[in-house]
Amino acid sequence: MFDNLFQPSHLIVILVIALLIFGPRKLPELGKGLGEGLRGFKQGIKGDPEATITKSEAPKTEPASEVK
């Protein structure tokens, strides 16, 4: 049933539909978010609590003062 699911023509159609729905500017952000989510999931499965800290949970640092 799913033998011929991921043929190149199918993947191109899926990419075109995603491009039409999200637009060319939003698509890279969605890919980045998906990659970070998968990476966090894999690290969570491994049981590494330090590696699962996201950027929003990281300690805030003071911005460098501007030089005039």
Backbone as a ProteinNet text record, in pm:
[ID]
protein_1_A
[PRIMARY]
MFDNLFQPSHLIVILVIALLIFGPRKLPELGKGLGEGLRGFKQGIKGDPEATITKSEAPKTEPASEVK
[TERTIARY]
81	0	86	189.1	275.1	409.1	416.3	542.8	596.4	511.3	554.3	518	521.9	477.4	575.8	704.1	803.1	880.9	811.7	875.8	907.7	1007.7	1044.2	927.9	842.2	729.5	633.9	613.6	527.3	589.2	719.9	787.2	784.7	794.8	787.9	648.5	546.4	409.3	388.9	438.6	426.8	500.8	618.9	695.9	622.6	564.1	489.8	368	297.4	181	223.7	330.8	381.1	424.1	485.9	528.5	408.1	302.2	181.5	111.6	111.8	42.2	120.3	249.6	327.4	404.6	434.3	509.5	658.7	734.9	879.7	953.9	897.2	966.8	947.2	834.7	803.8	856.4	877.4	917.3	1051.1	1156.6	1281.9	1267.7	1184	1161.3	1092	997.3	928	1023.3	1110.6	1209.6	1305	1348	1438	1368.8	1245	1169.5	1147.4	1119.2	1100.7	1230.2	1341.8	1471.3	1507.5	1483.3	1512	1421.6	1297.1	1205.3	1246.7	1287.8	1334.5	1461.6	1552.2	1676.6	1648.1	1557	1518.8	1451.5	1369	1302.2	1403.8	1500.7	1602.9	1686.7	1721.6	1800.9	1719.7	1589.1	1502.9	1489.9	1486.6	1480	1607.6	1721.3	1848.7	1859.3	1783.3	1786.1	1890.6	1929.9	2029.1	1955.6	1931.5	1850.3	1917.4	2048.3	2117.8	2104.2	2097.6	2092.8	1953.8	1851.2	1716	1676.9	1766.8	1736.5	1728.7	1618.2	1601.6	1656.6	1661.2	1713.3	1629.1	1499	1413.2	1434.5	1481.4	1505.4	1647.9	1735.7	1874.5	1882.8	1983.5	1998.5	2016.3	1951.6	1960.7	2092.2	2152.7	2276.3	2247.6	2323.8	2309.3	2367.8	2299.3	2356.3	2477.5	2570.2	2691.6	2655.4	2725.8	2696.6	2744.8	2671.3	2703.9	2818.1	2907.8	3021	2981.7	2999.9	2963.2	3083.4
-118.9	0	126.3	129.9	247.1	225.7	134.2	102.5	220.3	288.3	396.6	534.1	549	673.3	787.5	763.9	870.7	873.2	877.9	894.3	1042	1074.8	1215.7	1304	1251.3	1332.4	1365.9	1273.4	1299.3	1404.1	1394.1	1490.9	1631.1	1642.3	1772.1	1832.5	1751.5	1800.2	1848.8	1775.3	1815.7	1946.4	1962.1	2085.3	2204	2186.2	2294	2334.2	2237.7	2268.2	2343.2	2300.1	2369.4	2511.3	2529.6	2662.4	2752.8	2699.3	2778.1	2813.9	2723.4	2747.7	2845.1	2822	2899.4	3014.9	3009.6	3115.9	3094	3160.1	3137.4	3193.9	3291.6	3349.9	3267.6	3204.5	3130.1	2986.8	2931.8	2791.9	2760.6	2842.3	2812.1	2816.1	2907.3	2914.2	2787.9	2738.1	2615.2	2495.5	2490.9	2383.2	2387.5	2507.1	2522.2	2478.1	2520	2481.2	2331.1	2270.5	2125.7	2053.2	2101.9	2040.7	2052.5	2170.3	2188.2	2100.1	2086.4	2000.6	1854.5	1807.6	1668.6	1646.9	1744.9	1734.6	1729	1813.3	1811.7	1682.4	1628.4	1501.3	1388.9	1384	1278.8	1290.2	1413.9	1432.9	1398.4	1425.5	1388.8	1238.3	1168.3	1021.9	964.3	1026	978.5	1004.4	1101.6	1131.2	1233	1319.2	1422.8	1551.6	1580.8	1697.8	1830.5	1838.6	1962.9	1999.8	1902.4	1927.5	1968.4	1951.6	1983.6	2128.1	2208.1	2347.7	2424	2491.4	2568	2708.5	2783	2919.1	3005.8	2985.6	3068.1	3037.8	2918.2	2880.6	2912	2945.6	2973.7	3103.2	3115.3	3238	3359.4	3468.5	3591.2	3661.2	3715	3790.2	3935.2	4022.8	4165.2	4197.6	4279.1	4316.4	4406.4	4395.1	4476.5	4623.1	4710.9	4853.3	4899	4992.2	5040.3	5139.9	5128.3	5220.3	5332.9	5457.6	5573	5639
0	0	0	85.7	95.3	27.2	-66.3	-132	-213.6	-285.6	-374.5	-319.4	-187.5	-126.1	-146.6	-132.4	-136.8	-267.7	-375.6	-505.3	-524.4	-605.3	-625.6	-672.3	-756.8	-803.2	-688.9	-596.5	-481.1	-390.5	-367.9	-281.6	-341	-472.9	-539	-522.4	-535.6	-517.8	-374.5	-277.5	-137.3	-112.8	-169.6	-154.1	-216.4	-333.4	-399.8	-316.8	-263	-179.6	-53.4	10.6	129.6	95.4	-18.3	-62	-85.4	-143.3	-166.3	-35.6	59.3	185.6	274.1	292.5	388.8	326.8	199.7	134.6	145.4	58	54.8	175.1	243.7	358.8	485.6	500.3	621.6	617.9	499.5	485.8	553.6	539.6	610.5	762.9	812.5	957	1006.6	928.7	966.6	965.8	865.8	860	977.7	1015.2	1129.1	1258	1274.8	1393.8	1401.6	1288.2	1284.1	1318.9	1265	1295.5	1442.1	1501.2	1643.4	1728.9	1687.5	1761.6	1758.1	1640.9	1629.4	1709.7	1706.2	1782.5	1931.9	1978.8	2119.5	2159.2	2070.6	2097.8	2111.4	2018.7	2024.5	2150.6	2188.3	2309.9	2433.9	2429.6	2540.9	2555.1	2444.1	2447.5	2508.3	2474.5	2528.5	2677.9	2730	2872.6	2910.7	2821.1	2849	2883.7	3014.3	3049.7	3016.2	3018.2	2987.9	2840.6	2753.8	2609.9	2563.4	2648	2606.8	2636.9	2691.9	2720.6	2589.1	2568.7	2446.3	2464.4	2356.2	2363.3	2454.5	2458	2542.7	2690.5	2723.8	2862.3	2906.5	2813.8	2846.3	2925.7	3012.1	3090.7	2999.9	3037.7	2957.7	2986.7	2882.3	2897.7	2863.1	2922.9	2895.6	2759.7	2679.3	2549.3	2567.6	2476.3	2482.8	2459.7	2532.2	2515.8	2378.8	2320.8	2187.7	2193.5	2098.8	2089.2	1995.5	2041.7	1958.3	1900.2
[MASK]
++++++++++++++++++++++++++++++++++++++++++++++++++++++++++++++++++++

